[in-house]
Amino acid sequence: MRKAALFPLALPLVLALSACGSTPEEDFAKARAEFAAHDYAAARVHLASVLSAKPGNPEALLLQARTLLALGDGDGAGTALDSLAAKAPATPDLAELRAEAALLRQVPDVALDLLKDSTSAEASRLRGLAAIQQGKLTEALGHFEKGLAAGGNARLFADMGRVHLMQGDMPGALAMVAKAAAAAPDGIDTLLLAGQVAVRQGDLGKALDHYSRAEKLYPTSLAALTGKAAVLGDLGRSKELGQALDRAEALAPRNPAVVFLKARAAADRKDWAAVRTVIQPVEASLAATDPLRVIYGEALLRLGQGELALAQLQPIVRAMPAQREAVSLLAEAQLARGDAAGAVSTLRALADSPAARSEDLALMIKAARAAGDPAAATYEARSRQPQAQALGQDIADADAAMRAGNWAGAVQAYRRITASTDGRNVMVLNNFAYAQSMLGNHAEAIELADKALKLAPGNASVLDTAGFARLRAGKDLTAAKSLLRQAAQQAPQNSAIRAHLAEAERAAR
């Protein structure tokens, strides 16, 4: 993706100030130290100062190119490398850097031409990325396999892992995480892939750890910041999310990932005016199926601008008629403009599905009544019966997520289950509490665990979860230890309960 240069207006002033107090040699030494510390934004400023005093200096041009590549500035890096290529002899390393800059500019054919004489593992990695940009995933894996045979490197392992994720191959992705971690445990590509894999597994706590470390080690990494912000949003940690988004916006205010996350955060707060303010500047550039259209459509609908909401939602529903949220919002917008018959037509497939949820049926009943459709009575009758298939699917999803350690997936499923039932099933509450605890949502976990405890005060699993939730929260360790001791008495052979009790006793000392 082509990215705008950082600080375009402030840079001349910064350069003027820096030039007054240091020599080019001192600036170059600072730039090298900053590059080594991954502070690429600072290194960029000092290198620009060096090259202002010494235009065409090969060492400074090379470090500037590497710095700009790290910042994702393909245009700037390409310019620096072209200048260097005009002065320096052609080498495989230089060709690979120029190819990487071409890939940042989204010109894979140029990258492939630059790599035609290169045989290294890095060249295979770059050819794989070019194939991905051309939509050739199978060919990309072939290039990555050649790089793997040539010895590979952490960046290749990480890129290969991302392709496995695209293809739904979790074992393959995990294998690449292990290889990348062995080659460069604190490499930015290693940490980002590990974060992506943890998110896909639903282990948001682990994902947050990876992204937080990436942000600490690479303070100008937009990918680390947006990855961290997305996880914080999923965890509902709004204050920390706002701080991460502020830092990301300072780096790249119009970056699509930053815009999406800011809009989603505003939507979670139901601040529809803020959603509109965030999305309006980029509205004209949105693709027909951009997920921002759903958020924007809802904001416009809630702000009473139904016609504008329709314009945002209709392209999404035409392209993805099974997108439940967009379908429901489109039907609401049609109802708001008085087109009840249109809303019925929009909702028909969703409401007729055996997996229809209670909220789907409620909206269909409203639309059918407004349209005078006799089918309203049928939907009303269905709404009075438990939606067995939808509930069964939610239970199956929750069980599968718990077995896989997909805590985020489990929380979503249990939230749907409790919303569609009386919320008094002990095992549902217990598992819901455990999943929330594993995500770090400690207050919610303790509240749910205590509800289960009131319903089944002598159940070993419930006692264990109530104690474990307090232990993970670091609160009321005396009660945590007491609850876990009771659980161990009820189930003395349960090794997990014994381990939790031992942990509590160590923490209470």
Summary of the structure (lengths in Angstrom):
residues: 509
radius of gyration: 27.3
end to end distance: 53.3
largest distance: 83.6
contacts: 1745
relative contact order: 0.04
helix: 77%
strand: 0%
